[in-house]
Amino acid sequence: MNLKYRRLKGTRDIMLEEMQRLRWCEERWFQVLSRYGYGEIRTPVIEPTDLFLRSVGAGTDIVDKEMYTFETKGGESLTLRPEMTASVVRAYLENGLTRQPGTVKFAYLGPMFRHDRPQAGRYRQFHQLGVEALGSDSPVLDAEVIQTAMALFEAVDAQGLSVHVNSIGCPACRPAYLEDLKVFLKENLERIPEPMRGRIDINPLRLFDAKDDGVTALLAGFKPITEALCAACREHHAVVLRLLDKLGVPYVSDSGLVRGLDYYSRTTFEITARRGRKQSSLAGGGRYDYLVEQCGGPPTPAIGFSIGVERTLLHLDDKPVDPQRSRQTPVDVYVACRDLASQEYALGATEVLRGLYRVEIDTSGRSLKAQAKGANLRQASVMLVIGDEEIGAGAVRMKNLETGEQRQVPVGSLMGAVREVLEG
């Protein structure tokens, strides 16, 4: 076959069994989120570029290398969203939700876009499930948010997970640590690869995210940020860890964990899964108490996280689904038709069934034997056969595919007959 068009590199088609698996996860995820008080939010996939420059931060890999940015005919710079937190904050402010009492809790699931190097579980268009809770600086909320993330993984039976937790301080204590870190890094500049040296003056904490063994070894010799926390941040972090212990959430205190986005403060966390010898990050988040103010709103503490959906599905089932071997959507009732007139008759005769059941009318024109095979492939419990005889009698021939029993059923009695088979 000479294909004229193919999907873009780093994108993928989701369909059939894989789509069913995704829907199964989504249903369970939103059941959990509703129990924790989150309401769904959907924002545009395109936003003003400056929103991400201000929130994510210039000098980050996302802003410098990975954003899909374009200019409109009117000269406006727009970007396909690379993450969701900034969009939620923008929506929170633009829609006047600062006047809402208490903590405002949002949940989302949608596509994000980054010009990243494609690999297993990582795509240029990918999906994130996440939450944002705005309006509280309580460490209790931090612990609850981490508990929420773990509950989402438990809902889809994800195993072998590890929670890493840290605190990166606040504007009162972090600047002094950053200055000491800059001095240390510049004293060891020859051990840092040239492309990474620009991070030292912009935000040296980003070097903790560097995928370089030499840099990792270098930073292991520097004092952990937790030793530089002010009294308020130390107390906040201690309460978070104490509550995680009380909740029975297993965690690792990881002083090298810093999130790669500028807006984080105090609590940061990451949830990883082991696949073979590799540790893969499935989720990450933290507190961003100053982002709302940076975006033009009043001082508003907040915390959130996002889960990589594709990475999570890969962790749940290591075997990729082959669309060509994938089963189509299961149905309850499969209608086999002898000809076009039978198909027309079937459309009216089965309309009442579709109020309750999943019905597939075979309009392929295949032989009845091939259509019967299709009924089995679609996991139908009932097959209806329609031809000239059935049309003349104002009826259908109904077959119970579990028992093999067949009988002719008048169209007016069809609902009751099908219900008897499907519901007993």
C-alpha positions, 0 to 999 in steps of 0.5 A: 500500500502506497501511503500518502500521509503518516503521523508525525514523529513522536505522536501516536494513534490510540484505538480499539483495545488500547483505548478501552484500557485508557477509558477503564483507567480514566473512569477509576481515576476520576472516581478517586479524584471526586472522593478527594474533592476535585472538579474537572477543568479543561483549558485551551491547548494553545496559550500565550507564549509569555504565560509559560516563559513567566511560569515555567522559566526561561533557561529550562529545557522546556522553554529553550528546547521543547516548546511548540511556539508559533506566531499568528498572522496578527503577530501574536506568539502562541504555544501549544501547552507543554504542561498544565499548571500555568494554564490552570493558574491563568484560568483561576485568575481570569475567571475570578476564582480567587473569590471562591472560599476555601481551597479550589481543587481542579483535576485534568486529563489532556494532551501536552506537547513537547519537542522531546526525543521520542522513546518508550512512554515518551512522545511529543504529544502526550497525556497528563492526568493531574491536580491543582489545589489552590488556596492553602499553605497547610502541610496537611494538604501536601500530604493529602495531595501525595496520598491522592497521587498514590490512590490514583495508582492503586485504583489501576493496580500499579505496583512497584512504586516509590515516592521520593520527597524533598523540600527546596525551601522558600524565598527566605532561605533558598537564596543563600543556598543558591549562592553557596551552590553557585560558588561550588559549581564555579569552583568545579566548572571543568567537571560540568559539561559545556551545555549545562554551564548556563544553568549555574547563573540562571538556576543552579538547582536545575543541575540536580535534574541533569542526566549526567553521571559526572554532574550527579557525582559532583553534586553528591558532594555538596550539602543537601538543601534540607540543611539550609531550610529556615525554621518555617520550612523545616517545620512544614517539611517535618509535618509532611513526613510525619503525616505520610508516616501516619497515612502509611505512605512509604517514601524516600527522603531525597535531598537531590530531588528538585523539580525542573520548573521554576515555580516550585517551592517547599515540598517537591515529590516524584513517584517512580516505578522500576522496570528491569534495571531502570527507574522510570518517573511516572508522576511529579509535583510540588508546592508553588506558593508564588506562581499565582502572584507571578501571574498577576494575582494575589498571594495564593499558596498552591500545590499540584502534580501530574501523572504521565498517562502513557508511561503509566499504561506502559508500566501497567502492561509492558506489551504494546497493543498491535492495532491489526490484532486488536479486538474491536469494541465488544457489543451485547447484540450482533445483527447479521443481515442477508442483504441491503433490505435486511440491513434497512429492516434491522436499523428500525427493528433494533432501535429500541434495543439501543436504549439499553444495550450495545448493538452492532448491525453488520452492513458489510455484505459478508456471508452469514458464516463470516458475520457469525464469526464477527459476532464471536469476535465482538463478544456478543451474547445475542445474534439476530439474523434477518432475511426475507423470511424474517422481514415477511413475518415482522420478526427476527431470528434470535440466537443465544450464543452461549447456549446455541438456542434459536427462535423467531421473535416478533419485533414487538417482543424483541426487547423482552426476549433480549433482556431475558438472555442478557439479564436472566 
